[in-house]
Amino acid sequence: MKTKIERAAPPREERLQAGTAFCGTCMQLRERLGRKDGGCFNTANRSFGQSFGCQFTLSLAMLNTLRNTVVIVHGPVGCGFWSIGGYGAGRNMKRLRDPAQNSTIQISTNLDENDVISGGEKKLREAVLFADREWRPEAIVVASSCVPALIGDDVDTILSQLQGSVSADLVSVNCEGFKTKLMATAYDAVYNGILKNLTKKKIERENLTVPDKLDDIVWEYNKAHTVNVLNVGSMGRSDELELQRLLNALELNVNFLPCFSSPKDFRRVLDAALNVSICGTHDDYYVKYIHEEYGIPYIIDSMPIGRKGTSRWLMNIARHFNIEEKARLLIEKEDAALDKALEPYRAALKGKRAYVSGGELRIFVTAELVKDLGMEIAGLKSHHIDKFVKPVMDDLEISGDTYIDIASQHPFEQANLIRKIKPDVILMHSGGGNITAKHGLPVLPLFNPGNSYMAYAGAFDVACRLKRLISNSQFNRNMQKYRSLPYRKEWYDKEVFAYIKE
Ligand code: SF4
């Protein structure tokens, strides 16, 4: 059935039967994923939870990266607070694409108690007109938080009424936090806005100034050799350049979308032969729609992290273009060079035990990379779980006995688990690292836009940083010594997954 672009993307609990509560071993998880219903993970919950991520904040993290765009937070001013931490990195990344770029421009309608009674529409109209007059951006994106959804502001209608009065393209992103426990729904919410308001504005070929046949032939050739690689903010510029290097070696051109793009770049999404996801969790909502509406095929499979993940990712693309032999030779050459470079690092890391926590696909391919460095996997934790992880899990050689916790945040479970399994190092997102760091263990950020992670250059970079971190973890040992933990002994004595209920 053809996907309809609705006013808002549905929560992933409904759309994918994804879940945020599971406890057990990798073998148990694999068995459940193998069930006819794909595991149906949305039936489990917790009788106690510490915190979980809000999709609004992840939506903002993506939207703030857009170039030549003003973002309006439609809601209480506090909903936009989280953005402050990402301004610096976002600006730097934008400037790596275009040195003339400004920082993020974000304003808020600052809804208060009076607006809850009388509605936020007036403030929203004023904010849109102000943003257009003040900055003349290419696009104005309105991100709606819980309050406008609860009081019934019809943001899509307001924007369509205002569209004739402003020069910017108006984009509505309905990403209210209360609607889902799955932060990853944010990817769908942002893509929903892009599909509704930016992608459909396709430039027709006849309107372009390409007068003769030769230009047409060149355009067709370029289109047939171009792939869109989708970056929702989980790779930095060095990762983009590494993937571009590999795809260029296969004589393919590459566009990176949607993060750090300019609104007009979304028209170019249709001038490509293939959409390629770097992670199943990110892009299915978007690429399926583009395929059904515009006929552009897509690949959603593995993530190009570690040698195995990268080889799988490249071979999938090569298969589409019928250039498998060329890709095989490239992979062989890159593998040999990486093997040689990793020799001293493997010797230093051999036998060390790592705990990996983050997005469902990223943890598994990172675990594979860590194993390739001679280390062991002590445990895993994923923000959520859905069917996209199955093909990657089937291909991995992680012990079936390895514990996996599915938890969107809930650091108390992780604290308990790492006390019991005693890893040597933890790889996780920096935001959740503070409590973990107090347990005295070195923490390597699972992702940081300033570092490399993807493909061959990324594997080498991760090896260098892991070795440095493990050989000197004094900082975290001092943290353990001088900082108290937020949990009592009783919790550490308790069973890790005591609060998960089916
Ligand atoms: S849960 Fe709702 S009110 Fe809270 S930060 Fe998210 S969008 Fe704002």
Residues whose N, C-alpha, C, O or C-beta is under 5 A from the ligand:
A	BS01	SF4	C54 F56 C79 S145 C146 E176 G177 F178
